[in-house]
Amino acid sequence: MKKLRLIFGVFGSKPVGTDPEQLETVYQKTYKPFLTVLYGFPKIRSCLHFSGQLFDWFEETHPEILMVISEMVKRKQLEIIGGGYYEPIFPLIPTKDRVGQIELLTTYIRKRFGKRPRGCWIPERVWEPSLASVFSSSGMEYIFLDDRHFMSAGLRGEKIYHPCITEDQGKTVRVLPLTSRLNRMIPFASPEDVYAKIGEIAASEEHEVASIMIDADMLGYVPGTEGVCEAGGWMECFLRLVDENRGVAIPVLPGQFVRSLDSLEKVYFPCTAYEEMMQWPLPPEQQMDLEFVRSRTEKDNGSIYVNGGYFRQFLTRYPESNLLYARMMYTYLLVNQVQRDRARKKSAREESWRGQCNAPYWHGRYNGVYDNHLRKAAYRSFITAEKTTRERGIFTTAIHPVDIDFDGADEYIYQGQNINAYIHRRSGMLFELDYLVSGWNYLDTMARHRERYHDDNDERLGIDNYPRRAFLDHVLYDDVTFSQFKTMQFREAADFINQRYDLDELDREHKRLYLHCGTFLHMNGVPMPLFLKKGYNFSKNSVEVEYTIENRSSVTSAFLFAPEINLSLFANAQEDAHLFLGDKGDAGDDALTEGVERGGIKEIALHDNRNHAIVSIVLDSRWALWSFPIYTIAAGLRGKRAVYQSNAFVVRKKLSLEPGESWSGIITMKIEKK
């Protein structure tokens, strides 16, 4: 039996915006006990990847663990693997930022541990061929990809288990195959069974190397893995088996192993990721189709030809992911426009990198994009970066037409001293409202999307067919109830929600934007032309919207006009926020958590205690109000749960317009310090 080279390591990261208490829990359950156990086996060579934000947290709260890591590096037991500082999905971020994030983490590791990393960890193993030149340019000599990547590249037999080299633009990087059947066994199979499988691999005469990289969450944090790294537990038993059976497999540092390699076969890998990541970006129905096709082609590994989706499809599956990505790219442009002031540009750039952390851009085994706090952290980073780019005494308020979301049509961005406001022609809606004072986007909302794991009870709570933003113009039938609206059991009498508004006028001097849209009001099966004009007027702390609705039919039109405004808080508990309804007073302790239905409202005041701000909706006359919270049902490591996203405020007014008659009204939203 030949001696197999065994690369064994752990990777760990926690997203920007993770609650410190959660970080401490993960540290005590996984990071600390794993490193403690590994420290007790000094002859076992291992490797480790931690993200930059995790190292930052260690520096602040547990510097002692960094001393342990440093000692293991010095005695050549441990190799630190580099990567992107804030754990981005590399294909999703600009090329300059890919290199910059890698260099930032490389610099930290070199200064902190005295050795430059030569390997690069790829988050979620999301691969595109152009990454090879990026890694090579960043001084990275090797990467890890799943053996599924190797099979997708057309390799079979022993070639799946051998390192190779890949190339882009004349620049190369070595690729080590991760042995997925071993990774999936840990820690659910016994240590003896896992090592027996390593023995089988060594005896097969096919493998040159077996690479195991374990997600640190699987070592005590994920339900069902508790105690894995405790004294006498799973990890200690496994490491002892590795230490005592060097005749079967020799633990090696990946960097040393790569440098021992001679000529390697060149392989080009297609755009891919691990198996589940190719399924999650698809809508629920297509996920089921993919599973069916894979099940029919599993024999002889035929399923590897059925890739399914691809990571970038999260941007089309979830509009919220796309808008966050669009904000990232727009911030990148703003940062790169900074001239002469290198320190300011560096500060803005590194702040924007924090917003590139991958977690809020997708949804799979974690809540991801459904996690309100993670999205807020990303937006805060982009808003802070934008503020940093502004030069005092030179910045002026303005409205810019920009195709920010890459749909081929301009959106309109008002950049002010205290607020930013982003207008989309779809629905003529306000889709981002940044309060620059606290770095908060009050329109970072999340719609209730249908998911594969939803049951009938989940869907009865409501599945949205439009984005939950602001100044969404509903035209409703008079008999629509509060309950029907909350659960999306209604239809529009006139559909302005799904229409694209046309530009009337962009008045840059007075900071005004006018849009219009025409559609049909359907009454008794008869379509009647209805015209809506909408004017946005921007000022230091407010957005004023002036509505004009004209009946262009030949008969009287009666309907409910119901503009909807969603506002997203950190949380809607009483200690986080409170709702007041003008002269109607306090709306009650449960108004934000349960909902409220009122008539005769002229002002809505939302007191945001977290951001020390008051967000007010001021009406020019008395309207009826529906207000209710939006919760999404999202599945994560610990099962399904309701996740707070926003509070909806729907003001309603009954209108009856004679042929040719118009109605006008004004709604103002303003933000002030509390």
MARNU-613610 format. One record per residue (C-alpha): x, y, z. Coordinates in nm, 3 decimals, always signed. Layout:
N
east / north / up
X / Y / Z;
...
***
This chain:
674
east / north / up
+0.000 / +0.000 / +0.000;
+0.137 / +0.341 / -0.096;
+0.138 / +0.628 / +0.150;
-0.136 / +0.878 / +0.081;
-0.074 / +1.247 / +0.142;
-0.346 / +1.382 / +0.370;
-0.427 / +1.753 / +0.375;
-0.647 / +1.824 / +0.675;
-0.781 / +2.164 / +0.770;
-1.064 / +2.386 / +0.884;
-1.216 / +2.703 / +0.741;
-1.419 / +2.951 / +0.938;
-1.590 / +3.285 / +0.890;
-1.878 / +3.481 / +1.034;
-2.049 / +3.754 / +0.832;
-2.006 / +4.125 / +0.893;
-2.304 / +4.216 / +1.111;
-2.304 / +3.897 / +1.318;
-2.419 / +3.952 / +1.674;
-2.122 / +3.952 / +1.917;
-2.301 / +3.706 / +2.144;
-2.333 / +3.462 / +1.854;
-1.963 / +3.503 / +1.776;
-1.876 / +3.424 / +2.136;
-2.098 / +3.116 / +2.127;
-1.932 / +2.987 / +1.810;
-1.588 / +3.061 / +1.956;
-1.656 / +2.864 / +2.272;
-1.817 / +2.572 / +2.085;
-1.586 / +2.539 / +1.785;
-1.281 / +2.762 / +1.733;
-1.135 / +2.738 / +2.082;
-1.191 / +2.364 / +2.142;
-1.070 / +2.268 / +1.793;
-0.746 / +2.461 / +1.823;
-0.700 / +2.327 / +2.175;
-0.733 / +1.968 / +2.054;
-0.509 / +2.027 / +1.751;
-0.244 / +2.187 / +1.970;
-0.216 / +1.857 / +2.157;
-0.105 / +1.674 / +1.839;
+0.208 / +1.867 / +1.736;
+0.312 / +1.607 / +1.475;
-0.010 / +1.642 / +1.276;
+0.034 / +1.894 / +0.997;
-0.281 / +2.093 / +0.935;
-0.407 / +2.409 / +0.769;
-0.648 / +2.683 / +0.864;
-0.844 / +2.957 / +0.692;
-1.013 / +3.229 / +0.891;
-1.159 / +3.541 / +0.732;
-1.023 / +3.884 / +0.813;
-1.329 / +3.996 / +1.009;
-1.292 / +3.686 / +1.227;
-0.927 / +3.767 / +1.291;
-1.036 / +4.123 / +1.379;
-1.279 / +3.984 / +1.635;
-1.010 / +3.760 / +1.783;
-0.779 / +4.061 / +1.816;
-1.045 / +4.250 / +2.010;
-1.185 / +3.974 / +2.230;
-0.959 / +3.666 / +2.236;
-0.600 / +3.758 / +2.144;
-0.486 / +3.451 / +2.337;
-0.611 / +3.222 / +2.059;
-0.395 / +3.411 / +1.810;
-0.094 / +3.330 / +2.027;
-0.181 / +2.961 / +2.005;
-0.214 / +2.984 / +1.625;
+0.116 / +3.172 / +1.603;
+0.299 / +2.906 / +1.804;
+0.164 / +2.626 / +1.582;
+0.276 / +2.820 / +1.273;
+0.625 / +2.866 / +1.419;
+0.664 / +2.495 / +1.492;
+0.552 / +2.422 / +1.134;
+0.244 / +2.235 / +1.245;
-0.005 / +2.478 / +1.095;
-0.029 / +2.663 / +0.763;
-0.257 / +2.968 / +0.732;
-0.449 / +2.988 / +0.406;
-0.531 / +3.331 / +0.266;
-0.835 / +3.457 / +0.080;
-1.059 / +3.762 / +0.064;
-1.047 / +3.964 / +0.385;
-1.425 / +3.997 / +0.416;
-1.507 / +3.661 / +0.256;
-1.661 / +3.782 / -0.072;
-1.792 / +3.569 / -0.353;
-1.500 / +3.651 / -0.583;
-1.686 / +3.647 / -0.919;
-1.939 / +3.895 / -0.779;
-1.699 / +4.177 / -0.693;
-1.486 / +4.401 / -0.918;
-1.148 / +4.260 / -1.023;
-0.951 / +4.532 / -0.843;
-1.138 / +4.452 / -0.523;
-1.065 / +4.080 / -0.560;
-0.693 / +4.154 / -0.564;
-0.725 / +4.418 / -0.292;
-0.913 / +4.195 / -0.049;
-0.664 / +3.910 / -0.100;
-0.369 / +4.144 / -0.045;
-0.529 / +4.290 / +0.269;
-0.564 / +3.946 / +0.432;
-0.219 / +3.843 / +0.305;
-0.064 / +4.148 / +0.471;
-0.241 / +4.078 / +0.801;
-0.132 / +3.711 / +0.807;
+0.227 / +3.798 / +0.717;
+0.252 / +4.064 / +0.989;
+0.064 / +3.868 / +1.258;
+0.209 / +3.520 / +1.204;
+0.537 / +3.597 / +1.027;
+0.463 / +3.391 / +0.717;
+0.303 / +3.489 / +0.388;
+0.010 / +3.268 / +0.280;
+0.052 / +3.085 / -0.050;
-0.293 / +2.930 / -0.076;
-0.627 / +3.102 / -0.130;
-0.962 / +2.986 / +0.004;
-1.260 / +3.036 / -0.231;
-1.583 / +3.102 / -0.036;
-1.853 / +2.850 / -0.123;
-1.612 / +2.729 / -0.397;
-1.792 / +2.955 / -0.648;
-1.560 / +2.934 / -0.946;
-1.520 / +3.124 / -1.271;
-1.224 / +3.066 / -1.506;
-1.107 / +3.430 / -1.487;
-1.022 / +3.383 / -1.119;
-0.703 / +3.193 / -1.206;
-0.526 / +3.511 / -1.322;
-0.654 / +3.704 / -1.019;
-0.511 / +3.451 / -0.775;
-0.182 / +3.429 / -0.963;
-0.149 / +3.809 / -0.972;
-0.210 / +3.812 / -0.595;
+0.080 / +3.574 / -0.531;
-0.140 / +3.274 / -0.459;
+0.013 / +2.942 / -0.565;
-0.276 / +2.703 / -0.500;
-0.649 / +2.681 / -0.436;
-0.898 / +2.410 / -0.339;
-1.194 / +2.300 / -0.553;
-1.438 / +2.014 / -0.495;
-1.381 / +1.688 / -0.679;
-1.717 / +1.766 / -0.844;
-1.545 / +2.060 / -1.014;
-1.292 / +1.812 / -1.151;
-1.566 / +1.586 / -1.284;
-1.747 / +1.884 / -1.436;
-1.422 / +1.962 / -1.621;
-1.442 / +1.620 / -1.787;
-1.192 / +1.433 / -1.567;
-1.253 / +1.071 / -1.474;
-1.088 / +0.789 / -1.280;
-0.764 / +0.867 / -1.102;
-0.742 / +1.215 / -1.258;
-1.016 / +1.332 / -1.025;
-0.785 / +1.270 / -0.731;
-0.470 / +1.435 / -0.862;
-0.371 / +1.801 / -0.834;
-0.372 / +1.994 / -1.160;
-0.299 / +2.340 / -1.292;
-0.539 / +2.590 / -1.447;
-0.471 / +2.906 / -1.644;
-0.618 / +3.240 / -1.745;
-0.450 / +3.516 / -1.945;
-0.122 / +3.328 / -1.932;
-0.125 / +3.311 / -1.550;
-0.150 / +2.982 / -1.366;
-0.252 / +2.847 / -1.028;
-0.242 / +2.491 / -0.892;
-0.567 / +2.325 / -0.790;
-0.603 / +2.067 / -0.510;
-0.912 / +1.842 / -0.517;
-1.129 / +1.832 / -0.205;
-1.243 / +1.477 / -0.137;
-1.616 / +1.535 / -0.096;
-1.702 / +1.185 / +0.031;
-1.470 / +1.241 / +0.329;
-1.589 / +1.597 / +0.394;
-1.952 / +1.487 / +0.399;
-1.880 / +1.211 / +0.654;
-1.736 / +1.451 / +0.915;
-1.847 / +1.454 / +1.193;
-2.154 / +1.236 / +1.140;
-1.975 / +0.908 / +1.076;
-1.753 / +0.768 / +1.353;
-1.381 / +0.861 / +1.352;
-1.305 / +0.493 / +1.283;
-1.532 / +0.486 / +0.978;
-1.382 / +0.807 / +0.841;
-1.029 / +0.677 / +0.882;
-1.129 / +0.344 / +0.731;
-1.247 / +0.535 / +0.425;
-0.908 / +0.712 / +0.414;
-0.749 / +0.367 / +0.420;
-0.967 / +0.254 / +0.129;
-0.865 / +0.562 / -0.066;
-0.497 / +0.494 / +0.003;
-0.536 / +0.133 / -0.108;
-0.711 / +0.224 / -0.432;
-0.382 / +0.326 / -0.598;
-0.570 / +0.616 / -0.757;
-0.523 / +0.896 / -0.507;
-0.211 / +1.101 / -0.472;
-0.368 / +1.324 / -0.210;
-0.686 / +1.334 / -0.002;
-0.790 / +1.685 / +0.102;
-1.031 / +1.748 / +0.387;
-1.141 / +2.103 / +0.467;
-1.412 / +2.116 / +0.734;
-1.649 / +2.405 / +0.792;
-1.576 / +2.511 / +1.152;
-1.952 / +2.537 / +1.218;
-1.965 / +2.159 / +1.177;
-1.737 / +2.113 / +1.476;
-1.983 / +2.197 / +1.749;
-2.212 / +2.481 / +1.640;
-2.447 / +2.313 / +1.392;
-2.726 / +2.118 / +1.567;
-2.624 / +1.756 / +1.599;
-2.251 / +1.830 / +1.617;
-2.229 / +1.944 / +1.979;
-1.923 / +1.824 / +2.169;
-1.725 / +1.721 / +1.860;
-1.412 / +1.898 / +1.982;
-1.446 / +1.834 / +2.353;
-1.181 / +1.632 / +2.539;
-1.217 / +1.269 / +2.440;
-1.464 / +1.364 / +2.166;
-1.484 / +1.298 / +1.794;
-1.197 / +1.524 / +1.685;
-0.950 / +1.397 / +1.944;
-1.023 / +1.036 / +1.845;
-0.983 / +1.115 / +1.476;
-0.655 / +1.301 / +1.521;
-0.520 / +1.013 / +1.728;
-0.603 / +0.770 / +1.448;
-0.423 / +0.997 / +1.199;
-0.123 / +1.026 / +1.433;
-0.095 / +0.652 / +1.494;
-0.142 / +0.533 / +1.135;
+0.119 / +0.722 / +0.936;
+0.185 / +0.409 / +0.735;
-0.150 / +0.470 / +0.565;
-0.165 / +0.848 / +0.525;
+0.090 / +1.118 / +0.600;
-0.047 / +1.457 / +0.711;
+0.120 / +1.732 / +0.507;
+0.103 / +2.109 / +0.481;
-0.058 / +2.201 / +0.148;
+0.209 / +2.459 / +0.063;
+0.490 / +2.207 / +0.106;
+0.299 / +1.946 / -0.091;
+0.236 / +2.187 / -0.382;
+0.603 / +2.284 / -0.398;
+0.695 / +1.915 / -0.427;
+0.484 / +1.874 / -0.739;
+0.647 / +1.865 / -1.080;
+0.468 / +1.895 / -1.412;
+0.089 / +1.891 / -1.377;
-0.194 / +1.837 / -1.622;
-0.364 / +2.158 / -1.731;
-0.739 / +2.165 / -1.672;
-1.003 / +2.430 / -1.746;
-1.292 / +2.430 / -1.501;
-1.638 / +2.556 / -1.602;
-1.836 / +2.807 / -1.397;
-1.959 / +2.597 / -1.108;
-1.974 / +2.546 / -0.730;
-2.056 / +2.259 / -0.496;
-2.369 / +2.060 / -0.569;
-2.617 / +2.234 / -0.338;
-2.499 / +2.577 / -0.448;
-2.600 / +2.486 / -0.802;
-2.954 / +2.414 / -0.681;
-3.035 / +2.697 / -0.439;
-3.035 / +2.981 / -0.697;
-3.324 / +2.816 / -0.884;
-3.695 / +2.881 / -0.813;
-3.870 / +2.606 / -0.612;
-4.030 / +2.435 / -0.912;
-3.699 / +2.421 / -1.099;
-3.524 / +2.287 / -0.789;
-3.764 / +1.993 / -0.792;
-3.708 / +1.941 / -1.165;
-3.332 / +1.943 / -1.109;
-3.356 / +1.685 / -0.831;
-3.564 / +1.460 / -1.056;
-3.319 / +1.484 / -1.344;
-3.020 / +1.425 / -1.116;
-3.186 / +1.120 / -0.963;
-3.236 / +0.973 / -1.310;
-2.873 / +1.031 / -1.408;
-2.692 / +0.939 / -1.085;
-2.571 / +0.607 / -1.223;
-2.214 / +0.629 / -1.349;
-2.187 / +0.989 / -1.225;
-2.412 / +1.111 / -1.507;
-2.562 / +1.375 / -1.275;
-2.242 / +1.582 / -1.290;
-2.346 / +1.686 / -1.641;
-2.659 / +1.841 / -1.489;
-2.522 / +2.151 / -1.326;
-2.850 / +2.330 / -1.251;
-2.823 / +2.696 / -1.162;
-2.534 / +2.928 / -1.096;
-2.453 / +3.173 / -0.817;
-2.524 / +3.490 / -1.018;
-2.884 / +3.372 / -1.056;
-2.941 / +3.469 / -0.693;
-2.943 / +3.825 / -0.829;
-3.244 / +3.746 / -1.045;
-3.411 / +3.511 / -0.797;
-3.407 / +3.776 / -0.523;
-3.448 / +4.141 / -0.634;
-3.315 / +4.241 / -0.292;
-2.985 / +4.066 / -0.368;
-2.968 / +4.245 / -0.701;
-3.022 / +4.587 / -0.543;
-2.754 / +4.518 / -0.283;
-2.518 / +4.411 / -0.563;
-2.611 / +4.725 / -0.758;
-2.534 / +4.937 / -0.451;
-2.197 / +4.764 / -0.422;
-2.106 / +4.841 / -0.781;
-2.225 / +5.202 / -0.755;
-2.019 / +5.251 / -0.439;
-1.719 / +5.105 / -0.621;
-1.756 / +5.377 / -0.886;
-1.784 / +5.650 / -0.621;
-1.474 / +5.527 / -0.439;
-1.268 / +5.518 / -0.756;
-1.364 / +5.876 / -0.840;
-1.175 / +6.002 / -0.536;
-0.859 / +6.179 / -0.653;
-0.549 / +6.315 / -0.477;
-0.655 / +6.216 / -0.122;
-0.509 / +5.863 / -0.087;
-0.598 / +5.823 / +0.280;
-0.964 / +5.909 / +0.220;
-0.980 / +5.677 / -0.080;
-0.818 / +5.391 / +0.114;
-1.063 / +5.436 / +0.402;
-1.365 / +5.443 / +0.169;
-1.240 / +5.141 / -0.026;
-1.185 / +4.923 / +0.279;
-1.523 / +5.023 / +0.421;
-1.690 / +4.924 / +0.092;
-1.512 / +4.587 / +0.109;
-1.695 / +4.512 / +0.435;
-2.020 / +4.533 / +0.239;
-1.892 / +4.267 / -0.004;
-1.912 / +3.991 / +0.259;
-2.100 / +3.712 / +0.079;
-2.371 / +3.618 / +0.331;
-2.647 / +3.872 / +0.249;
-2.632 / +3.807 / -0.126;
-2.770 / +3.451 / -0.125;
-2.982 / +3.199 / +0.059;
-2.913 / +2.831 / +0.113;
-2.822 / +2.654 / +0.435;
-2.815 / +2.992 / +0.614;
-3.079 / +3.266 / +0.628;
-2.848 / +3.479 / +0.413;
-3.038 / +3.745 / +0.220;
-3.333 / +3.695 / +0.458;
-3.118 / +3.806 / +0.754;
-3.222 / +4.166 / +0.810;
-2.916 / +4.248 / +1.021;
-2.666 / +4.121 / +0.763;
-2.821 / +4.327 / +0.483;
-2.825 / +4.632 / +0.709;
-2.455 / +4.585 / +0.786;
-2.373 / +4.571 / +0.414;
-2.575 / +4.885 / +0.337;
-2.417 / +5.063 / +0.634;
-2.074 / +4.987 / +0.489;
-2.168 / +5.123 / +0.148;
-2.331 / +5.434 / +0.293;
-2.030 / +5.499 / +0.517;
-1.796 / +5.450 / +0.220;
-1.999 / +5.697 / +0.015;
-1.989 / +5.954 / +0.295;
-1.612 / +5.913 / +0.311;
-1.581 / +5.988 / -0.061;
-1.751 / +6.324 / -0.023;
-1.509 / +6.613 / +0.004;
-1.617 / +6.884 / +0.244;
-1.685 / +7.217 / +0.081;
-1.703 / +7.060 / -0.266;
-1.992 / +6.813 / -0.248;
-2.324 / +6.952 / -0.371;
-2.668 / +6.795 / -0.370;
-2.787 / +6.668 / -0.706;
-3.014 / +6.427 / -0.894;
-2.835 / +6.183 / -1.125;
-2.989 / +5.951 / -1.386;
-2.797 / +5.621 / -1.352;
-2.876 / +5.266 / -1.461;
-2.779 / +5.142 / -1.118;
-2.943 / +4.798 / -1.139;
-2.827 / +4.717 / -1.494;
-3.174 / +4.671 / -1.645;
-3.102 / +4.892 / -1.946;
-3.299 / +5.193 / -1.818;
-3.199 / +5.481 / -1.594;
-3.298 / +5.509 / -1.232;
-3.278 / +5.845 / -1.053;
-3.059 / +5.908 / -0.751;
-3.093 / +6.210 / -0.526;
-2.776 / +6.260 / -0.322;
-2.834 / +6.505 / -0.039;
-2.657 / +6.623 / +0.272;
-2.861 / +6.406 / +0.510;
-3.046 / +6.162 / +0.285;
-3.007 / +5.969 / -0.039;
-3.319 / +5.871 / -0.233;
-3.326 / +5.621 / -0.520;
-3.623 / +5.620 / -0.762;
-3.707 / +5.333 / -0.997;
-3.931 / +5.365 / -1.299;
-4.093 / +5.033 / -1.216;
-4.394 / +5.137 / -1.005;
-4.234 / +5.481 / -0.991;
-4.122 / +5.362 / -0.649;
-3.867 / +5.488 / -0.400;
-3.644 / +5.182 / -0.352;
-3.363 / +5.311 / -0.129;
-3.374 / +5.581 / +0.137;
-3.045 / +5.633 / +0.318;
-3.028 / +5.833 / +0.637;
-2.665 / +5.937 / +0.618;
-2.647 / +6.051 / +0.980;
-2.670 / +5.692 / +1.105;
-2.579 / +5.500 / +0.788;
-2.921 / +5.337 / +0.766;
-3.124 / +5.238 / +0.460;
-3.488 / +5.249 / +0.570;
-3.594 / +5.076 / +0.248;
-3.371 / +4.773 / +0.289;
-3.677 / +4.551 / +0.295;
-3.742 / +4.192 / +0.191;
-4.045 / +4.053 / +0.012;
-4.204 / +3.723 / +0.107;
-4.074 / +3.492 / -0.165;
-4.193 / +3.137 / -0.220;
-3.936 / +2.879 / -0.106;
-3.902 / +2.506 / -0.157;
-3.937 / +2.435 / +0.214;
-4.261 / +2.634 / +0.260;
-4.576 / +2.446 / +0.353;
-4.939 / +2.556 / +0.315;
-4.939 / +2.734 / +0.651;
-4.632 / +2.936 / +0.553;
-4.785 / +3.041 / +0.222;
-5.114 / +3.138 / +0.384;
-4.922 / +3.417 / +0.559;
-4.868 / +3.573 / +0.218;
-4.641 / +3.547 / -0.086;
-4.559 / +3.887 / -0.232;
-4.570 / +3.963 / -0.604;
-4.408 / +4.305 / -0.580;
-4.109 / +4.452 / -0.393;
-4.179 / +4.594 / -0.048;
-4.050 / +4.949 / -0.103;
-4.210 / +5.296 / -0.080;
-4.470 / +5.496 / -0.272;
-4.615 / +5.185 / -0.430;
-4.940 / +5.297 / -0.590;
-5.225 / +5.055 / -0.525;
-5.567 / +5.110 / -0.677;
-5.805 / +4.875 / -0.494;
-6.165 / +4.769 / -0.506;
-6.373 / +4.909 / -0.222;
-6.438 / +4.567 / -0.068;
-6.072 / +4.466 / -0.010;
-6.024 / +4.390 / +0.361;
-5.725 / +4.446 / +0.588;
-5.673 / +4.070 / +0.622;
-5.687 / +4.016 / +0.246;
-5.432 / +4.288 / +0.184;
-5.189 / +4.158 / +0.447;
-5.195 / +3.806 / +0.305;
-5.192 / +3.912 / -0.062;
-5.542 / +3.770 / -0.122;
-5.655 / +4.059 / -0.341;
-5.612 / +4.193 / -0.692;
-5.549 / +4.543 / -0.814;
-5.842 / +4.733 / -0.965;
-5.584 / +4.921 / -1.173;
-5.232 / +4.784 / -1.188;
-4.975 / +5.060 / -1.146;
-4.754 / +4.831 / -0.937;
-4.617 / +4.633 / -1.230;
-4.601 / +4.920 / -1.478;
-4.297 / +5.117 / -1.585;
-4.346 / +5.490 / -1.534;
-4.225 / +5.736 / -1.797;
-4.021 / +6.047 / -1.728;
-4.204 / +6.378 / -1.754;
-3.938 / +6.614 / -1.627;
-3.606 / +6.607 / -1.440;
-3.560 / +6.947 / -1.276;
-3.203 / +6.936 / -1.149;
-3.203 / +7.294 / -1.024;
-3.501 / +7.252 / -0.793;
-3.432 / +6.884 / -0.712;
-3.758 / +6.760 / -0.859;
-3.853 / +6.455 / -1.062;
-4.185 / +6.401 / -1.239;
-4.308 / +6.063 / -1.365;
-4.635 / +5.947 / -1.517;
-4.810 / +5.623 / -1.601;
-5.135 / +5.523 / -1.769;
-5.325 / +5.199 / -1.719;
-5.682 / +5.070 / -1.704;
-5.924 / +5.058 / -1.414;
-6.129 / +4.739 / -1.442;
-6.488 / +4.780 / -1.321;
-6.756 / +4.522 / -1.400;
-6.536 / +4.380 / -1.671;
-6.498 / +4.717 / -1.842;
-6.148 / +4.869 / -1.877;
-6.146 / +5.244 / -1.813;
-5.835 / +5.459 / -1.878;
-5.674 / +5.599 / -1.562;
-5.374 / +5.832 / -1.559;
-5.139 / +5.894 / -1.266;
-4.873 / +6.164 / -1.239;
-4.622 / +6.155 / -0.959;
-4.378 / +6.428 / -0.860;
-4.084 / +6.376 / -0.623;
-3.951 / +6.690 / -0.450;
-3.634 / +6.643 / -0.247;
-3.497 / +6.855 / +0.035;
-3.244 / +6.820 / +0.316;
-3.440 / +6.576 / +0.532;
-3.752 / +6.493 / +0.333;
-3.909 / +6.347 / +0.021;
-4.238 / +6.503 / -0.086;
-4.454 / +6.314 / -0.335;
-4.729 / +6.498 / -0.519;
-4.994 / +6.277 / -0.678;
-5.239 / +6.365 / -0.955;
-5.490 / +6.103 / -1.073;
-5.708 / +6.172 / -1.376;
-6.009 / +5.977 / -1.494;
-5.970 / +5.956 / -1.872;
-6.274 / +5.737 / -1.927;
-6.624 / +5.843 / -2.030;
-6.790 / +5.723 / -1.707;
-6.751 / +5.792 / -1.335;
-6.467 / +5.594 / -1.171;
-6.479 / +5.500 / -0.801;
-6.195 / +5.321 / -0.624;
-5.959 / +5.315 / -0.326;
-5.626 / +5.486 / -0.381;
-5.375 / +5.324 / -0.143;
-5.006 / +5.424 / -0.158;
-4.785 / +5.185 / +0.038;
-4.467 / +5.275 / +0.227;
-4.250 / +5.008 / +0.389;
-3.990 / +5.103 / +0.650;
-3.729 / +4.863 / +0.782;
-3.596 / +4.885 / +1.137;
-3.336 / +4.686 / +1.325;
-3.627 / +4.518 / +1.499;
-3.988 / +4.609 / +1.574;
-3.989 / +4.525 / +1.945;
-4.103 / +4.798 / +2.184;
-3.749 / +4.878 / +2.300;
-3.638 / +4.928 / +1.939;
-3.919 / +5.143 / +1.801;
-4.259 / +5.294 / +1.874;
-4.545 / +5.423 / +1.660;
-4.744 / +5.744 / +1.706;
-5.040 / +5.853 / +1.490;
-5.042 / +6.233 / +1.506;
-5.334 / +6.372 / +1.704;
-5.453 / +6.014 / +1.756;
-5.159 / +5.964 / +1.992;
-4.972 / +5.646 / +2.082;
-5.072 / +5.357 / +1.853;
-5.009 / +5.104 / +2.131;
-4.731 / +4.870 / +2.238;
-4.823 / +4.603 / +1.983;
-4.883 / +4.834 / +1.686;
-4.551 / +4.745 / +1.519;
-4.554 / +4.376 / +1.609;
-4.921 / +4.296 / +1.539;
-5.056 / +4.573 / +1.316;
-5.311 / +4.849 / +1.339;
-5.616 / +4.973 / +1.144;
-5.720 / +5.335 / +1.193;
-5.919 / +5.607 / +1.021;
-5.875 / +5.985 / +1.004;
-5.494 / +5.986 / +1.013;
-5.290 / +6.294 / +0.913;
-4.946 / +6.200 / +1.045;
-4.758 / +5.878 / +1.118;
-4.445 / +5.907 / +1.335;
-4.214 / +5.609 / +1.369;
-3.966 / +5.654 / +1.654;
-3.651 / +5.456 / +1.572;
-3.470 / +5.418 / +1.904;
-3.174 / +5.230 / +1.755;
-3.085 / +5.509 / +1.513;
-3.209 / +5.795 / +1.733;
-3.436 / +5.915 / +1.455;
-3.802 / +5.987 / +1.386;
-3.938 / +5.890 / +1.046;
-4.263 / +6.075 / +0.975;
-4.524 / +6.032 / +0.702;
-4.722 / +6.355 / +0.677;
-5.051 / +6.360 / +0.481;
-5.220 / +6.668 / +0.335;
-5.564 / +6.551 / +0.455;
-5.708 / +6.271 / +0.665;
-5.659 / +5.919 / +0.530;
-5.740 / +5.570 / +0.657;
-5.442 / +5.355 / +0.760;
-5.347 / +4.991 / +0.750;
-5.017 / +4.914 / +0.918;
-4.866 / +4.571 / +0.972;
-4.528 / +4.399 / +1.005;
-4.369 / +4.193 / +0.728;
-4.215 / +3.864 / +0.842;
-4.055 / +3.615 / +0.608;
-4.046 / +3.243 / +0.681;
-3.684 / +3.145 / +0.623;
-3.495 / +2.823 / +0.691;
-3.145 / +2.815 / +0.835;
-2.924 / +2.587 / +1.038;
-3.182 / +2.566 / +1.315;
-3.492 / +2.515 / +1.102;
-3.762 / +2.753 / +0.987;
-3.840 / +3.075 / +1.168;
-4.019 / +3.404 / +1.113;
-3.769 / +3.680 / +1.038;
-3.867 / +4.046 / +1.079;
-3.813 / +4.252 / +0.764;
-4.015 / +4.575 / +0.773;
-4.338 / +4.748 / +0.867;
-4.589 / +4.835 / +0.597;
-4.792 / +5.158 / +0.611;
-5.078 / +5.170 / +0.362;
-5.279 / +5.492 / +0.355;
-5.617 / +5.475 / +0.182;
-5.856 / +5.731 / +0.038;
-6.185 / +5.671 / -0.142;
-6.200 / +5.857 / -0.473;
-6.485 / +5.907 / -0.715;
-6.391 / +6.091 / -1.031;
-6.620 / +6.215 / -1.303;
-6.501 / +6.182 / -1.666;
-6.205 / +6.414 / -1.714;
-6.188 / +6.498 / -1.342;
-5.858 / +6.493 / -1.149;
-5.763 / +6.452 / -0.786;
-5.438 / +6.574 / -0.628;
-5.274 / +6.496 / -0.295;
-4.938 / +6.524 / -0.123;
-4.756 / +6.275 / +0.100;
-4.431 / +6.380 / +0.266;
-4.180 / +6.152 / +0.430;
-3.914 / +6.311 / +0.649;
-3.638 / +6.194 / +0.880;
-3.522 / +6.392 / +1.182;
-3.289 / +6.337 / +1.474;
-3.465 / +6.212 / +1.784;
***
